Amino acid sequence: MATYQEFIQQNEDRDGVRFSWNVWPSSRLEATRMVVPLSCLFTPMKERPDLPPVQYEPVLCSRPTCKAVLNPLCQVDYRAKLWACNFCFQRNQFPPAYAGISEGNQPAELMPQFSTIEYIVQRGPQTPLIFLYVVDICLEEEDLQALKESLQMSLSLLPPNALVGLITFGRMVQVHELSCEGISKSYVFRGTKDLSGKQIQEMLGLTKPAAPVQQGRPAQPQDRSISSRFLQPVHKIDMNLTDLLGELQRDPWPVPQGKRPLRSTGIALSIAVGLLEGTLPNTGARIMLFTGGPPTQGPGMVVGDELKTPIRSWHDIEKDNAKHLKKATKYYDALANRSAVNGHCIDIYAFALDQTGLLEMKCCSNLTGGHIVMGDSFNTSLFKQTYQRVFTKDYNGEFRMAFGGELEVKTSRELKISGAIGPCVSLNAKGPCVSETELGLGGTSQWKICGINQFTTLGMYFEVVNQHNAPVPQGGRGAIQFITQYQHSSTQKRIRVTTIARNWADAQSQIQHIEAAFDQEAAAVLMARLGVFRAESEEGPDVLRWLDRQLIRLCQKFGQFHKDDPNSFRLSESFSLYPQFMFHLRRSPFLQVFNNSPDESSYYRHHFVRQDLTQSLIMIQPILYSYSFYGPPEPVLLDSSSILPDRILLMDTFFQLVIYHGETIAQWRKAGYQEMAEYENFKQLLQAPLDDAQEILQTRFPMPRYVDTEHGGSQARFLLSKVNPSQTHNNLYAWGQETGAPILTDDVSLQVFMDHLKKLAVSSAS
């Protein structure tokens, strides 16, 4: 029998699924006592080079309320050519194409190794992908130049038949016509007047004058040629658009001393959404917004144009001093929802030294599955390389982006769906398997994810509804089916179906089975997602208190201890790392807004609720590697005791890569020993972490910020704020030891945290 660790890994590799519990408690009462809800991380587009898509339609269950897809868990009668649905037990006839099936000649979807299978379905006309650039021209000269070069470069990466469009904005918004030769022509909109989608389409001449409809004759379908003035295939206008981008000038409007430039970001986005909504609804499209500052006029403005009024901080928001916040958030929220309904995703590239209003605009990307990338300037490798990575291709030479995804979840009757947390919107599909209890976006069994890539991961939360007195038959299994329909980047329509099952266990007699099958990594990430979801609407301290309460209850349920004796407390191996994940999560930028601007918090949270398990764990508890003369590089504890004078440390927090040189190493480096021939090994030691960092920099999206620092350097704060402060200025002299670096903080250390946790878990009062 493979260990649970191997079982969990195999399932993640094959189906892109990680469950918090891999043996399920068989009644509602027992499931609530487990503290961590039955939930999973699901990556719909998990890359599977070994899984060729099949070229036919999936076979569905004939019961109208079920419509589950034929899968390896169904019972099949080969002689009568019938199959029984494993969700509703309906008996179904196989379609005529399956006449030749037998025990020895099974279709792929019945083989156990195809618990995940992808179908290519040819329905409806294929539409090309659409890329609409929305470009801020109130940038500094060198930023604008760098951005123009990146945009020109990206044209060569697009598929030749993709449609592109260009909108630029400063004080005014210009929609550029791309089909005219030799003369550049654009429609100019005022940046302060809000327009409805219909008005925008009329002004751009996208609606035909209504012809008098004669009785009995159908209305003419709208033809594509009218939209093509603004959206043209790349291969036709490659040269034109390259020239047009090259000629873009900074916004000519003069900016007086002490004022911010006037930016009509809100109207520019509204026009982009309206343009696509009117011409090409329900097709794969990306609106790419490039901005270098906050929106300062018109609907959606975040801050006025007076430089003496700073942009809102967390302090202002708590004191209710952010006067544009509610109005702007509501405005962008409405745009995001319109865009999501049409299946279009919005990416935001915000590069500026100050905040750019991501807090208000984040819903545009969060609801549509778009990217948010944040940095200091467009003229940095961080922007240029991250932007190139949007267009990376997979092993088949296809783009790693999919559009207009719809995820539907079906469950066996003992389970219901509580909700999902991730870059999606609810489709409000009610049904028998939807739970009353909502966690995340609930009240539905279907969600829309407009932009998906191979890492996009949703947290799915379930509820066991089986009653305590109605036991599940011995050896019974619960099943869940995920059906994802999407438009592939090759413009094919595809359906990917993943069907999984797990055993039920009676929590009274078989608690040790349930315990052994606990996946603490997945559980930590799923609980963290719930915490981050709550943090969007609740006060910070309340969220921390909720997390602490859950942790204490979990330790009371699964710890071994004698009442009121903290020293007797033990956690089994499958739970042992969970408390330290929670310790680091409490200190993380996802829940602590101290020292982060509202934009930074929004940016960190945006990435946390869409990355897969491995990346999410790095965000919660960064990885620390130590390089020394005494052996190969090794992972070390994320602890201040690991900061030694003769070591180099490499810390990966997902958002930053920090290389930290210990005191002695830094002095040697300053003295230039690495240049001398006899210290070749020192030169190699300095080079090793650089090579490893380079490897991470090459693959991660978005590219992390690279920090090279040393003992006493100002940027060492990146490392010092993350490690567990086991030695601080308070307890340094108590132990008389000389190892590690004391950290000036009043935060409690992991040891103190664990002592308090043990005390509370064993106390008879709680």
Secondary structure, 3 states (H helix, E strand, C coil): CCCHHHHHHHHHHHHCEEECECEEECCHHHHHHCCCCCEEEECCCCCCCCCCCECCCCCECCCCCCCCECCCCCEEECCCCEEECCCCCCEEECCHHHCCCECCECCHHHCHHHCEEEEEECCCCCCCCEEEEEEECCCCHHHHHHHHHHHHHHHHHCCCCCEEEEEEECCEEEEEECCCCCCCEEEEEECCCCCCHHHHHHHCCCCCCCCCCCCCCCCCCCCHHHHHHCCEEHHHHHHHHHHHHHCCCCCCCCCCCCECCCCCHHHHHHHHHHHHHHHCCCCCEEEEEEECCCCCCCCCCCCCCECCCCCCCHHHHHCCCCCCHHHHHHHHHHHHHHHHHCCEEEEEEEECCCCCCHHHHHHHHHCCCCCEEEECCCCCHHHHHHHHHCCCECCCCCECCEEEEEEEEEECCCEEEEEEECCCEECCCCCCCECCCCCCECCCCEEEEEEECCCCCEEEEEEECCCCCCCCCCCCEEEEEEEEEEECCCCCEEEEEEEEEEEEECCCCCHHHHHHCECHHHHHHHHHHHHHHHHCCCCHHHHHHHHHHHHHHHHHHHCECCCCCHHHCECCCCCCCHHHHHHHHHHCCCCCCCCCCHHHHHHHHHHHCCCCHHHHHHHHCCEEEEEECCEEEEECCCEHHHCCCCCEEEEECCCEEEEEECHHHHHHHHHCHHHCHHHHHHHHHHHHHHHHHHHHHHHCCCCCEEEEEECCCHHHHHHHCCCECCCECCCHHHHCCCCCCCECCCCCCHHHHHHHHHHHHHCCCC
